[in-house]
Amino acid sequence: QVQLVESGGGLVQPGGSLRLSCAASGSAFSINLMGWYRQAPGKQRELVARSTSSGTTIYADSVKGRFTISRDNAKNTVYLQMNSLKPDDTAVYYCNAVVYVQGAEYWGQGTQVTVSS
């Protein structure tokens, strides 16, 4: 089992920045993929960014050049640095972890990010 705890959401003005953190515990050593998804009201949950344990990353086109995902394997923590935030980035952001050997996927409780003036 893996437990994920997110932090760092909040209210920010357009053009501002936020940094999300997600700390994993439990069988965190077995995590292969860690990433961030988001879900805006009335929309489906979508991938924002994801990182493998070796540091290979992918990003949604809508956040490329503005968001950066990083991963500290020693701390079992993944971060999402969000810059140049737009109102369209408003959503609940969820941390996600995938463990291949378990065939399992885990989710955090979500953290609200609101971009508004």
NULUMDREN-860025 format. One line per 10 residues: number of its first residue (from 1); their letters; for each residue z, y negated, x negated of N, C-alpha, C. Coordinates in nm, 2 decimals, decimal comma, always signed. Last residue first. Layout:
# NULUMDREN-860025
NUM) A) Z/Y/X/Z/Y/X/Z/Y/X  ...
END
This chain:
# NULUMDREN-860025
117) SSVTVQTGQG) -1,02/-3,67/+0,83/-0,97/-3,81/+0,80/-0,88/-3,86/+0,91  -0,99/-3,33/+0,74/-1,01/-3,43/+0,84/-0,95/-3,57/+0,79  -0,97/-3,01/+0,71/-1,03/-3,12/+0,63/-1,06/-3,22/+0,74  -0,73/-2,76/+0,68/-0,79/-2,86/+0,77/-0,84/-2,98/+0,69  -0,65/-2,43/+0,65/-0,70/-2,54/+0,58/-0,77/-2,64/+0,68  -0,39/-2,20/+0,69/-0,48/-2,30/+0,75/-0,52/-2,40/+0,66  -0,39/-1,86/+0,58/-0,34/-2,00/+0,56/-0,44/-2,10/+0,62  -0,31/-1,52/+0,63/-0,39/-1,64/+0,66/-0,32/-1,77/+0,63  -0,19/-1,29/+0,56/-0,16/-1,34/+0,70/-0,25/-1,46/+0,73  -0,42/-1,07/+0,39/-0,31/-1,15/+0,40/-0,29/-1,21/+0,54
107) WYEAGQVYVV) -0,54/-0,73/+0,40/-0,55/-0,87/+0,44/-0,42/-0,94/+0,43  -0,71/-0,46/+0,24/-0,59/-0,53/+0,29/-0,62/-0,67/+0,31  -0,87/-0,15/+0,26/-0,89/-0,29/+0,25/-0,76/-0,36/+0,31  -0,93/+0,17/+0,10/-0,85/+0,08/+0,18/-0,89/-0,06/+0,16  -0,98/+0,39/-0,06/-1,07/+0,36/+0,05/-1,01/+0,26/+0,15  -0,82/+0,43/-0,27/-0,76/+0,45/-0,14/-0,86/+0,44/-0,03  -0,99/+0,36/-0,47/-0,93/+0,49/-0,48/-0,87/+0,53/-0,35  -1,06/+0,09/-0,41/-1,16/+0,20/-0,40/-1,09/+0,33/-0,39  -0,92/-0,16/-0,24/-0,88/-0,05/-0,34/-0,97/+0,07/-0,32  -0,94/-0,50/-0,20/-1,01/-0,37/-0,17/-0,96/-0,27/-0,28
97) ANCYYVATDD) -0,81/-0,78/-0,03/-0,81/-0,69/-0,15/-0,87/-0,56/-0,11  -0,81/-1,12/+0,06/-0,85/-0,98/+0,09/-0,85/-0,91/-0,04  -0,68/-1,40/+0,24/-0,69/-1,33/+0,11/-0,73/-1,18/+0,15  -0,82/-1,63/+0,46/-0,75/-1,51/+0,44/-0,78/-1,45/+0,30  -0,80/-1,94/+0,61/-0,84/-1,87/+0,50/-0,76/-1,75/+0,47  -0,91/-2,09/+0,90/-0,80/-2,01/+0,84/-0,86/-1,93/+0,73  -1,08/-2,41/+0,84/-1,07/-2,27/+0,89/-0,94/-2,21/+0,85  -1,30/-2,65/+0,73/-1,18/-2,63/+0,81/-1,18/-2,49/+0,87  -1,54/-2,71/+0,62/-1,45/-2,61/+0,55/-1,32/-2,58/+0,62  -1,65/-2,91/+0,76/-1,69/-2,78/+0,79/-1,62/-2,67/+0,72
87) PKLSNMQLYV) -1,54/-3,14/+0,63/-1,48/-3,10/+0,76/-1,52/-2,95/+0,80  -1,51/-3,05/+0,28/-1,59/-3,11/+0,39/-1,52/-3,07/+0,52  -1,40/-3,11/-0,05/-1,39/-3,05/+0,08/-1,46/-3,12/+0,19  -1,42/-3,12/-0,34/-1,52/-3,18/-0,25/-1,52/-3,12/-0,11  -1,28/-2,79/-0,41/-1,31/-2,93/-0,44/-1,41/-2,99/-0,35  -1,06/-2,54/-0,44/-1,16/-2,60/-0,35/-1,17/-2,75/-0,37  -0,98/-2,25/-0,60/-0,98/-2,40/-0,62/-1,09/-2,46/-0,53  -0,81/-1,98/-0,53/-0,93/-2,05/-0,49/-0,91/-2,20/-0,50  -0,68/-1,70/-0,71/-0,67/-1,84/-0,67/-0,81/-1,88/-0,62  -0,48/-1,41/-0,72/-0,61/-1,47/-0,71/-0,60/-1,61/-0,65
77) TNKANDRSIT) -0,26/-1,20/-0,90/-0,28/-1,32/-0,82/-0,43/-1,37/-0,83  -0,13/-1,03/-1,08/-0,18/-0,98/-0,96/-0,20/-1,09/-0,86  -0,07/-1,12/-1,33/+0,02/-1,17/-1,22/-0,02/-1,11/-1,09  -0,27/-1,01/-1,47/-0,14/-0,98/-1,52/-0,03/-1,02/-1,41  -0,50/-1,10/-1,35/-0,47/-0,96/-1,33/-0,32/-0,94/-1,37  -0,58/-1,37/-1,20/-0,49/-1,34/-1,31/-0,44/-1,20/-1,28  -0,89/-1,52/-1,12/-0,80/-1,41/-1,09/-0,71/-1,38/-1,22  -1,06/-1,76/-0,92/-1,01/-1,71/-1,04/-0,91/-1,60/-1,02  -1,33/-1,94/-0,77/-1,23/-1,83/-0,76/-1,19/-1,78/-0,90  -1,41/-2,26/-0,67/-1,40/-2,16/-0,78/-1,29/-2,06/-0,76
67) FRGKVSDAYI) -1,63/-2,46/-0,49/-1,52/-2,38/-0,49/-1,52/-2,29/-0,62  -1,87/-2,60/-0,54/-1,75/-2,68/-0,50/-1,62/-2,59/-0,51  -2,07/-2,44/-0,62/-2,06/-2,56/-0,69/-1,94/-2,65/-0,65  -2,09/-2,29/-0,31/-2,13/-2,28/-0,45/-2,12/-2,42/-0,51  -2,04/-2,28/-0,04/-1,93/-2,33/-0,12/-1,97/-2,33/-0,27  -2,26/-2,18/+0,09/-2,20/-2,31/+0,14/-2,10/-2,36/+0,05  -2,31/-1,93/-0,02/-2,40/-2,04/-0,05/-2,33/-2,18/-0,02  -2,02/-1,77/-0,13/-2,10/-1,80/-0,02/-2,19/-1,93/-0,06  -2,01/-1,60/-0,45/-1,98/-1,71/-0,36/-2,07/-1,72/-0,24  -1,87/-1,37/-0,68/-1,98/-1,41/-0,59/-1,93/-1,52/-0,50
57) TTGSSTSRAV) -1,80/-1,26/-1,02/-1,77/-1,34/-0,90/-1,90/-1,36/-0,81  -1,63/-1,06/-1,25/-1,75/-1,09/-1,18/-1,73/-1,15/-1,05  -1,38/-0,98/-1,35/-1,41/-1,12/-1,34/-1,55/-1,16/-1,29  -1,29/-0,73/-1,34/-1,35/-0,77/-1,47/-1,39/-0,91/-1,47  -1,23/-0,69/-1,08/-1,12/-0,69/-1,17/-1,16/-0,73/-1,31  -1,43/-0,93/-0,90/-1,40/-0,80/-0,94/-1,28/-0,81/-1,04  -1,39/-1,17/-0,64/-1,39/-1,14/-0,78/-1,36/-0,99/-0,80  -1,54/-1,39/-0,40/-1,48/-1,26/-0,43/-1,49/-1,24/-0,58  -1,55/-1,62/-0,13/-1,57/-1,59/-0,27/-1,50/-1,46/-0,30  -1,60/-1,61/+0,16/-1,61/-1,73/+0,08/-1,63/-1,71/-0,07
47) LERQKGPAQR) -1,72/-1,43/+0,43/-1,68/-1,43/+0,29/-1,70/-1,56/+0,23  -1,60/-1,50/+0,76/-1,70/-1,49/+0,66/-1,65/-1,49/+0,52  -1,54/-1,42/+1,10/-1,49/-1,43/+0,97/-1,60/-1,41/+0,86  -1,72/-1,61/+1,34/-1,69/-1,49/+1,28/-1,62/-1,52/+1,14  -1,59/-1,88/+1,55/-1,69/-1,82/+1,46/-1,63/-1,69/+1,40  -1,39/-2,00/+1,70/-1,52/-1,97/+1,77/-1,62/-1,90/+1,68  -1,26/-2,17/+1,42/-1,25/-2,14/+1,56/-1,39/-2,11/+1,63  -1,34/-1,99/+1,12/-1,32/-2,12/+1,19/-1,32/-2,08/+1,34  -1,22/-1,81/+0,86/-1,26/-1,80/+1,00/-1,23/-1,93/+1,07  -1,28/-1,67/+0,53/-1,24/-1,78/+0,63/-1,29/-1,75/+0,76
37) YWGMLNISFA) -1,18/-1,49/+0,24/-1,26/-1,51/+0,36/-1,20/-1,62/+0,44  -1,15/-1,42/-0,10/-1,11/-1,50/+0,01/-1,22/-1,50/+0,12  -1,05/-1,13/-0,30/-1,13/-1,24/-0,26/-1,08/-1,32/-0,14  -1,08/-0,87/-0,52/-0,99/-0,96/-0,45/-1,08/-1,08/-0,42  -1,13/-0,52/-0,59/-1,19/-0,65/-0,55/-1,08/-0,74/-0,49  -0,93/-0,33/-0,69/-1,06/-0,35/-0,75/-1,12/-0,49/-0,72  -0,59/-0,25/-0,74/-0,69/-0,34/-0,67/-0,82/-0,35/-0,75  -0,39/-0,12/-0,86/-0,50/-0,04/-0,82/-0,62/-0,12/-0,75  -0,18/-0,28/-0,89/-0,25/-0,24/-1,01/-0,38/-0,17/-0,98  -0,05/-0,31/-0,65/-0,15/-0,41/-0,69/-0,23/-0,37/-0,81
27) SGSAACSLRL) +0,10/-0,17/-0,46/+0,01/-0,09/-0,55/-0,09/-0,19/-0,60  +0,31/-0,44/-0,44/+0,29/-0,30/-0,40/+0,21/-0,23/-0,51  +0,13/-0,76/-0,42/+0,25/-0,67/-0,46/+0,22/-0,53/-0,40  -0,04/-1,05/-0,49/-0,04/-0,92/-0,44/+0,08/-0,84/-0,50  -0,08/-1,38/-0,39/-0,01/-1,29/-0,47/+0,00/-1,15/-0,41  -0,30/-1,64/-0,38/-0,27/-1,51/-0,31/-0,21/-1,42/-0,41  -0,35/-1,99/-0,33/-0,30/-1,88/-0,41/-0,28/-1,75/-0,33  -0,57/-2,27/-0,32/-0,50/-2,16/-0,25/-0,46/-2,05/-0,36  -0,58/-2,60/-0,36/-0,58/-2,48/-0,44/-0,50/-2,38/-0,36  -0,79/-2,87/-0,27/-0,68/-2,79/-0,24/-0,69/-2,66/-0,33
17) SGGPQVLGGG) -0,92/-3,21/-0,25/-0,91/-3,08/-0,31/-0,79/-3,01/-0,27  -1,15/-3,43/-0,07/-1,03/-3,39/-0,14/-1,03/-3,25/-0,20  -1,36/-3,48/+0,09/-1,37/-3,51/-0,05/-1,26/-3,47/-0,14  -1,16/-3,55/+0,37/-1,29/-3,52/+0,32/-1,31/-3,57/+0,17  -0,81/-3,49/+0,32/-0,92/-3,57/+0,36/-1,05/-3,52/+0,31  -0,62/-3,21/+0,43/-0,67/-3,29/+0,33/-0,79/-3,37/+0,38  -0,35/-3,00/+0,51/-0,44/-3,10/+0,56/-0,49/-3,19/+0,44  -0,33/-2,65/+0,39/-0,28/-2,78/+0,44/-0,39/-2,87/+0,49  -0,24/-2,38/+0,17/-0,32/-2,45/+0,27/-0,26/-2,58/+0,31  -0,07/-2,25/-0,01/-0,15/-2,36/-0,06/-0,24/-2,43/+0,04
7) SEVLQVQ) -0,07/-1,89/-0,01/+0,00/-2,02/-0,01/-0,10/-2,12/-0,05  -0,04/-1,54/+0,09/-0,11/-1,66/+0,06/-0,02/-1,78/+0,06  +0,03/-1,22/-0,01/+0,09/-1,34/+0,05/+0,02/-1,46/+0,00  -0,02/-0,88/+0,06/-0,08/-1,00/+0,01/-0,01/-1,12/+0,08  +0,05/-0,55/-0,05/+0,09/-0,67/+0,04/+0,03/-0,79/-0,03  -0,07/-0,23/-0,04/-0,07/-0,36/-0,10/-0,03/-0,46/+0,00  +0,00/+0,12/-0,08/+0,00/+0,00/+0,00/+0,00/-0,12/-0,09
END
